[in-house]
Amino acid sequence: MQIEKKYQSLLDDLINFLKNMKYLTDNNVESAFRNFPRHEFILSSELDRAYYNEPLPIMKNQTISQPGVVSRMSEWLDVKDGQNILEIGTGSGWQTAILSCLVGTGIVHSIEIHPKLEKFARKNLEKFCLDNVNVILGDGSVGYPKASPYDRIIITAACMEIPLPLLDQLAYDGLLLAPVGDTSQSLVLLKKTSKGIIEIKNESNYVFVPLLGKFGKKN
């Protein structure tokens, strides 16, 4: 998609900022940011702030994460071509689109619990005619067992603890990334091994909306 000139310089400035702050270090993630401009995934009322490094409201008290967080999570997840990915919390579809770019010949299954958001994400993603994204309306806290096991699982909402169904659906040597905690969360990267779950990375001071559903906060 050809980005409008008025957004191109703003996107360039944002990417330079993210690079300078060390949030963005991977060329593939940068390409994904350029292929899927953030302004295509937000409400029209927020367009003036599309390329600010801050979360923006979408609907149903949900947000589109700030670009620095999206780039950090995308890099930590270390997506490879051809993988099977599960995303919990489609939201606006922006992170979904970035994952679709990174996974190439693989597939992204993304679950959204809010019907209005699921429609919003579908509408945003349809602009790009992606053939490797499967958006599902449902309870992400229970996962999507029919397409498991997954090489990568990303949770884009805060959970007090990782839902066990998601760990069950993670492939051996697979990675799971989630913000864990109550009012403030730590971004935690886990790996599933034959000897159990091991923590790869842990970084504090993140704030996400809560995970809803059977194994999350009850809506």
N, C-alpha and C positions, 0 to 999 in steps of 0.2 A: 504494500500500500504506500502510495506517495504521500509523505507528510506535508501539510501545508507550511508555507514559508514562515508564517507567524509563530508556529510551534517549533520549527526546526532549531532556531537559535536557543530557545528555552530548553529544549531537550539536550542540545550540546552542552549548555552551561550546567545542567543537572548532572550529566555524565562526568564532566570534568570535576565537579564538586565531589561526586561519589568516589572518583578515582583518588583525588587528593586526600580524602578522609579514609581511604583504604577499605571502603565498603564494597568497591567494585574493582576486582583485580583480574577477572577472567574475560578473555575476549569473546567467548561464546555467549556469556551472559550479557555482555555489552551489545552484541549483535541482536540478541533477543529483545533487549530494551528498545533498540532502534526499529526492529521489525514490527513491534507491537506498541505503538505510542500510547502513553498513559491516558491522554485526553480522550481516547476512543472507549475508555472503560469507566468513565465517571458521569455523574449527573451534569446536565447543562448548566445548572446553577453554580457548579464548582469549577467551570472551565478556566477561570482566571487563575486558579491555584493548581492547575493540573501538574505543573512541574516544580512545585514546592516540595521540599523533602519533609513532608508531613502527611499523616493519615487524613483522609477526607471522608465525610459521611456519605453513605449511599442510600440505604433505606433499611427499615426494620431495625433501627439502632445498630446497624453494622457499619463497618468502614472498609475502605480500600487502604491497605497498609502503606506506610511511607516507603518511598523508593529505596532508601538505605536498608530497610529491613527486608524488602523483597530481594534485593541483590545479595544481601548476606545469606538469606535462607537458600536462595537458588544456588549459590556457590557451595555452601556447606553440604547441600544434598548430593552434589557431585554426580549429576545425571549423565548417563552414557547412552549413546545411540542404541535403539532397539529395546530399551528396557520397558518394563510394565510398572506404571506409576499409579499410586492412589493419592488423591488430594482430598482432605477433609475440610470442607468450607470453600465452595466455589466463589462466593461473594460476587464481585463484579466480573470475574473471569480473567483479570489481568495476570495474576500469578499462573493460572491455568494455561494461558496463551504462551507465557514465557517457558513453562515446562514443555509445552508441545514443540516449541522450537528446539529446545535442548535435547529432547528424546528422539527426534528425527523419525526413524522408521518404527519406533516403539509406539506406545499408547498411554494417554493420560485418562484415567477414570476419576472424575471429580464429583463429589456428593455435596449437595446443598439442601439444608432442611427447610428454608423459607421458600414457598412457591413463587412469590414476587421476585425474589433475588435470583432464583433459578431461571426465570423467564428473562430477567435483565441480563444475566450472564450469557444465556443462549443468544440473545439479540446482539450482544457485543461481539461474541465469538463468530457468529455467522458472517460478519463483515469480512472475515479473513478466509472463509471457505476451508477450514481445517478438516482434515480427514483422519486425524489421530487423537481426537478428543471425544470422550463420552461423558456428557453431563447427566447426572442422575439426581432426581428429587428424592430425598430420603434422609434417614438418620445416620450421619457420618460416624457417630460414636460406635456404631456396630460394624462399620466397615462395609465392604462389598465382596462377600466371600465367593461369589460366582466367578469372579475374574482373578482370584488369588491363586498362587502367592505373588506378592509384589516385591520388586527389586528396591523400590523406594516408596516410603509413605511420608507425606508432609501434612501436618495438622496446622491450620492457619487460625486457630482459636485456642484460648487458654484452657488448660485442663489441670485439675488438681493432681491427677495421676494419669499415666498413659492407659487408655482403655485396653483391657486384655484382648478383646477380639482383634484389635489392630496388630498387636504383637503376634497373635496366632497367624494372622494373614501375611505377615512379613516373611519373605524368603530367607533362607540361611545365607549369611554374608550380605543381607540387605540392610539398608539404613532407614531409620525413622527419625524425623525431625519434628519437634514440638515445643511450644512455649508452656512451661510447667510452673504452676504457682497460683496464688489467689489474686490479690490486688496488683502485685507486680510479679513478673514471671522471669524465669531463666530459660533461655533458648538452649535446648538439650538435644544433642545428636547421639543416637544410640545405634549400635550394630548388633544384629542377631547372629550368634555363633553356635556351633555344636555344643559349646560348653555353657551357653546362656547369653544373656543380654549384657553388653558392655557399653560403658559411656565413652564416647570419643571426644566430644566437646561440650562445654557448658559455659554460657555467658549470661550474666545477670542484667537486670534493669530494662526489661521489655514490658510493654503493656499491650495486651490483646483483648478483644471482646471474648466473653466466655464461650466455651464449647457447650452446645446444647444437645439434648437427647438422652437416651437411656443411660449412657455411661458418662454424661456430662451434667451441666446444670439444667435442671428441669425448666422447660419453657412454659 
